[in-house]
């Protein structure tokens, strides 16, 4: 664990865990920093200043090499000099010997009206080597790479019995024997995974800054290099996801438990790479998750709405939040068998003058009860 007591304002600005807290907070990260500030109240001023800088400049989760920083600062200053004669604004640039305040230089570029954007500057600096290539290059294992350039999905059987359906224009790299305590896959593109269960050896997929961890389940990952978002959709079982930049990434990856944001069937995560933000949602068309030989009944006659919602909750493995006591006195007669989940919900809510929202991967029903 880092010793944040020794951090100054600039250190906080560039710390990945701190930026995640500012730009994309979650319950776990909030708890850590709130507790740390309680224990270190004298650092509040520095923390507030660092937060203000990050929020003002929208610092992205990018790890720069020293040479990249120096080059980019030089480019930025040169751009300022180039445009200095065309502006009447007076700008002061504070740039101390070790303080590589690249973001302040970028802000100055915006102030004087330079046409090049902040995101374009960074895009140029991080593109030469893709995330997938960096993962593969950093691996200590001998990897096999498979590419699919055909129009149909390419099935790949792994040594542990797991199946990968690799979509067109995608590629994966993996160790033939899965040596070590984990089963690691590196993905660029899109693939469906059906993973053989082995709690003793977690299955990890690294894809464009997002790590997906499973013990045994099926899911789809979409992670193309040119797209700003990575999406994980769960079909069966559970998966956990966390950012590669997470300060506890190694602990979460090697643990036998699912740590991070946990997804269940019909849930998905959308990871905004540049903003280090995760949104937990439901898939567009949720499917029934109970066994195929058990056909759920969606024919209701004077059935309390509370029971109807419980039937949907069980059939789709989706948590539905509602006031059971309030809706137990609301009867519903409807045939919902051939409808998609959201169509079912529309009819139910219309029948009892209620409405629903999707919040954090679950359905929340709002109702005042029956008249």
C-alpha positions in Angstrom: 0.0 0.0 0.0 1.3 3.5 -0.9 2.2 5.9 1.9 0.0 8.8 1.0 1.3 10.7 4.0 4.3 11.6 1.9 2.3 12.8 -1.0 2.2 16.4 -2.1 -0.5 18.0 -4.3 1.1 16.9 -7.5 1.6 13.3 -6.3 -2.2 13.1 -5.6 -3.0 14.5 -9.0 -1.0 11.8 -10.8 -1.9 8.9 -8.5 -4.2 6.4 -10.4 -6.2 5.4 -7.3 -6.8 9.0 -6.3 -8.0 9.9 -9.8 -10.4 6.9 -9.8 -11.8 8.3 -6.6 -12.3 11.8 -8.1 -13.5 10.8 -11.6 -15.3 7.5 -11.0 -15.9 6.8 -7.3 -17.4 3.6 -6.1 -18.3 2.5 -2.6 -15.0 0.7 -1.9 -12.9 3.6 -3.1 -15.0 6.2 -1.2 -14.7 4.2 2.0 -10.9 4.1 1.7 -10.4 7.8 1.1 -13.0 9.0 3.6 -11.3 6.9 6.3 -7.8 8.1 5.2 -8.9 11.8 5.4 -10.3 11.2 8.9 -7.0 9.8 10.0 -5.0 12.6 8.1 -7.0 15.8 8.5 -3.9 17.9 7.9 -3.8 16.7 4.3 -7.3 18.0 3.5 -6.1 21.2 1.8 -3.7 19.3 -0.5 -6.4 16.7 -1.3 -8.9 19.4 -2.1 -6.5 21.2 -4.3 -5.6 18.1 -6.2 -9.3 17.2 -6.7 -9.9 20.7 -8.1 -7.1 20.3 -10.6 -8.2 16.9 -11.7 -11.9 18.1 -12.1 -10.8 21.2 -14.0 -8.6 19.5 -16.4 -10.4 16.1 -16.6 -7.2 14.1 -16.2 -7.4 10.7 -17.8 -6.1 7.5 -16.5 -2.9 7.4 -18.6 0.5 6.3 -17.5 3.2 8.4 -19.1 6.8 7.6 -19.5 9.2 10.5 -18.6 10.3 10.9 -22.2 6.6 11.2 -23.3 5.9 13.8 -20.7 9.0 15.9 -21.7 8.1 15.6 -25.4 4.5 16.5 -24.8 5.3 19.5 -22.7 7.8 20.7 -25.3 5.1 20.3 -28.0 2.6 22.2 -25.9 4.9 25.1 -25.1 5.9 25.3 -28.7 2.3 25.5 -29.7 1.8 28.3 -27.2 4.8 30.2 -28.6 3.4 29.7 -32.1 0.1 31.3 -31.2 1.4 33.9 -28.8 1.4 36.7 -31.4 -2.2 36.0 -32.3 -3.6 36.6 -28.8 -3.8 39.6 -26.6 -4.1 37.6 -23.4 -1.2 37.5 -21.0 -0.4 34.0 -19.7 2.0 33.0 -17.0 3.3 29.5 -17.1 4.4 28.0 -13.8 6.6 25.1 -14.5 9.1 24.2 -11.8 12.1 21.9 -12.2 10.6 18.5 -11.4 7.0 19.5 -11.5 5.9 18.3 -14.9 2.6 20.1 -14.8 1.5 18.9 -18.2 -2.1 19.4 -17.6 -1.6 23.1 -16.7 0.2 23.5 -20.0 -2.7 21.8 -21.7 -5.1 24.2 -19.9 -3.1 27.2 -21.1 -3.4 25.9 -24.7 -7.2 26.0 -24.2 -7.1 29.4 -22.7 -5.3 31.0 -25.7 -7.5 29.3 -28.2 -5.2 26.8 -29.7 -7.1 24.6 -32.1 -5.6 21.3 -31.1 -7.7 19.7 -28.3 -6.5 18.1 -25.1 -7.8 14.7 -26.1 -6.0 14.9 -29.4 -2.7 15.6 -27.7 -3.0 12.5 -25.5 -4.4 10.3 -28.3 -1.1 10.9 -30.2 1.0 10.0 -27.2 -0.6 6.7 -26.3 -1.5 5.2 -29.6 1.8 3.8 -31.0 1.5 0.7 -28.9 -2.0 -0.7 -28.2 -3.2 -2.0 -24.8 -3.4 -5.6 -26.1 0.2 -5.5 -27.3 1.4 -4.1 -23.9 -0.4 -6.9 -22.1 1.2 -9.6 -24.3 4.7 -8.0 -24.1 4.5 -7.9 -20.3 3.5 -11.5 -19.9 6.2 -13.9 -18.6 4.6 -16.9 -20.2 5.0 -18.2 -23.7 1.7 -17.3 -25.4 -0.3 -18.6 -28.3 -2.0 -16.0 -30.5 -5.2 -16.8 -32.5 -6.7 -14.3 -34.9 -10.1 -14.6 -36.7 -10.3 -12.9 -40.1 -13.4 -14.9 -41.2 -17.0 -13.7 -41.1 -18.2 -16.4 -38.7 -17.1 -16.9 -35.1 -14.0 -19.1 -34.6 -14.4 -21.7 -31.8 -11.2 -22.2 -29.7 -11.0 -25.1 -27.2 -8.6 -24.3 -24.3 -6.7 -26.9 -22.4 -9.0 -26.6 -19.3 -12.0 -27.4 -21.4 -13.2 -23.8 -21.7 -14.6 -22.6 -25.0 -14.0 -19.3 -26.7 -16.0 -18.1 -29.7 -13.8 -15.4 -31.3 -15.6 -12.9 -33.5 -14.4 -11.5 -36.8 -11.5 -9.1 -36.6 -10.6 -10.2 -33.1 -7.6 -11.9 -31.5 -6.6 -13.6 -28.3 -3.4 -14.7 -26.7 -3.1 -17.3 -23.9 -0.7 -19.8 -22.4 -1.1 -23.3 -23.8 -0.8 -24.9 -20.4 -2.1 -22.1 -18.1 0.9 -22.3 -15.9 0.7 -20.6 -12.5 -2.3 -19.9 -10.2 -4.5 -18.3 -12.8 -5.8 -18.9 -16.3 -5.0 -15.7 -18.2 -6.4 -14.6 -21.6 -5.6 -11.3 -23.5 -8.3 -10.1 -25.8 -8.5 -7.5 -28.5 -12.0 -7.4 -30.1 -15.0 -9.4 -29.2 -15.5 -13.0 -27.9 -17.9 -15.2 -26.1 -16.5 -17.3 -23.2 -17.8 -20.5 -21.7 -15.5 -21.1 -18.9 -14.9 -24.5 -17.1 -15.4 -24.1 -13.4 -12.2 -24.1 -11.3 -12.4 -22.0 -8.1 -8.7 -22.9 -7.3 -7.6 -21.3 -10.6 -9.4 -18.1 -11.5 -10.0 -17.3 -15.2 -8.9 -13.8 -16.1 -9.5 -11.9 -19.3 -7.5 -8.7 -19.9 -9.1 -6.4 -22.4 -8.4 -2.7 -23.0 -7.8 -1.7 -19.4 -10.5 -3.9 -17.9 -10.0 -7.2 -16.1 -12.8 -9.7 -16.1 -12.5 -12.5 -13.5 -14.6 -15.7 -13.4 -14.4 -19.0 -11.6 -16.7 -20.8 -14.1 -19.5 -19.1 -16.2 -20.4 -17.8 -19.6 -20.1 -14.2 -20.8 -19.3 -11.9 -23.7 -16.6 -9.2 -23.9 -16.4 -6.5 -26.5 -13.1 -4.6 -26.4 -12.0 -3.1 -29.7 -8.9 -0.9 -29.7 -10.6 1.9 -31.6 -13.6 2.0 -29.3 -13.7 4.1 -26.1 -15.8 1.6 -24.2 -15.3 -2.0 -23.0 -18.5 -4.0 -22.4 -19.0 -7.2 -20.5 -22.3 -9.1 -20.6 -23.1 -12.1 -18.4 -25.1 -15.0 -19.7 -24.8 -17.5 -16.8 -23.1 -17.5 -13.4 -21.2 -14.5 -11.9 -18.2 -12.5 -13.0 -16.3 -9.6 -11.4 -14.7 -6.8 -13.2 -12.1 -4.2 -12.2 -9.8 -1.7 -13.9 -6.3 -2.7 -14.7 -5.3 0.6 -13.0 -6.9 -0.4 -9.7 -4.4 -0.1 -6.9 -5.5 -3.6 -5.7 -5.5 -5.2 -9.1 -3.1 -8.0 -8.1 -5.0 -8.9 -5.0 -8.3 -9.0 -6.8 -6.9 -11.0 -9.7 -5.2 -13.7 -7.5 -7.9 -14.0 -4.8 -10.2 -17.1 -4.9 -13.1 -14.8 -4.3 -14.9 -12.5 -6.8 -13.8 -9.0 -5.9 -14.6 -5.8 -7.8 -17.9 -5.0 -9.5 -19.8 -8.3 -9.5 -22.2 -9.1 -12.4 -24.9 -11.7 -12.5 -27.0 -13.1 -15.4 -28.5 -10.4 -17.7 -26.3 -7.7 -16.3 -23.5 -5.9 -18.1 -20.8 -3.4 -17.3 -19.8 -0.5 -19.6 -16.3 0.7 -18.9 -15.4 4.1 -20.2 -11.7 3.8 -20.7 -10.8 7.5 -20.8 -12.9 8.4 -17.8 -12.1 5.3 -15.8 -15.8 4.9 -15.2 -18.0 1.8 -14.9 -21.7 1.8 -15.4 -23.6 -1.3 -14.3 -26.7 -1.9 -16.4 -29.0 -4.6 -17.7 -28.6 -6.1 -21.2 -30.9 -4.8 -23.9 -32.9 -8.1 -24.2 -32.7 -10.1 -20.9 -33.3 -13.8 -21.4 -34.8 -16.4 -19.1 -32.1 -18.1 -17.0 -33.9 -21.1 -15.5 -33.2 -24.5 -16.9 -34.7 -25.2 -20.4 -36.7 -28.2 -19.2 -38.5 -25.9 -16.7 -40.9 -23.7 -18.6 -41.9 -20.6 -16.5 -45.6 -19.6 -16.5 -46.4 -16.0 -17.3 -50.2 -16.4 -17.4 -51.8 -14.5 -14.5 -55.4 -14.2 -13.3 -56.1 -12.0 -10.3 -52.6 -12.6 -9.1 -51.0 -10.1 -6.7 -48.5 -8.0 -8.5 -46.0 -8.8 -5.8 -46.1 -12.4 -6.8 -45.9 -11.5 -10.5 -42.7 -9.6 -9.9 -41.3 -12.4 -7.8 -42.0 -14.8 -10.7 -40.1 -12.4 -13.1 -37.2 -12.0 -10.7 -36.7 -15.8 -10.4 -37.1 -16.4 -14.2 -34.6 -13.7 -15.3 -32.3 -13.8 -12.2 -32.6 -10.1 -11.9 -33.2 -8.3 -8.6 -36.5 -6.4 -8.6 -36.9 -3.9 -5.8 -40.5 -3.0 -4.8 -42.8 -2.5 -1.8 -44.1 -6.0 -1.3 -46.8 -5.0 1.2 -48.0 -2.2 -1.0 -48.3 -4.3 -4.2 -49.6 -7.5 -2.5 -53.1 -6.0 -2.7 -52.9 -5.2 -6.4 -54.3 -8.0 -8.5 -53.2 -8.5 -12.1 -54.8 -10.5 -14.9 -52.6 -10.7 -18.0 -51.0 -13.0 -20.5 -47.2 -12.2 -20.7 -45.8 -15.4 -22.0 -44.6 -14.3 -25.5 -43.3 -10.8 -24.4 -39.8 -9.6 -23.6 -39.0 -8.7 -20.0 -39.3 -4.9 -20.5 -42.6 -5.3 -22.4 -43.9 -7.4 -19.4 -42.9 -4.7 -17.0 -44.6 -2.0 -19.1 -47.9 -3.9 -19.0 -47.6 -4.6 -15.3 -46.8 -1.0 -14.4 -49.6 0.3 -16.6 -52.1 -2.0 -14.8 -51.2 -0.7 -11.4 -50.2 2.9 -12.3 -46.6 2.3 -11.4 -43.3 3.0 -13.2 -39.9 1.4 -13.2 -36.2 2.4 -13.6 -33.0 0.5 -14.1 -30.6 1.4 -11.4 -27.2 -0.3 -10.8 -28.2 -3.4 -12.8 -31.5 -3.9 -11.0 -35.1 -3.0 -11.6 -36.8 -0.5 -9.1 -40.6 -0.3 -9.1 -42.2 2.9 -8.0 -45.9 2.7 -7.1 -48.4 4.4 -4.8 -50.5 1.2 -4.6 -53.9 0.4 -6.0 -56.9 2.8 -5.8 
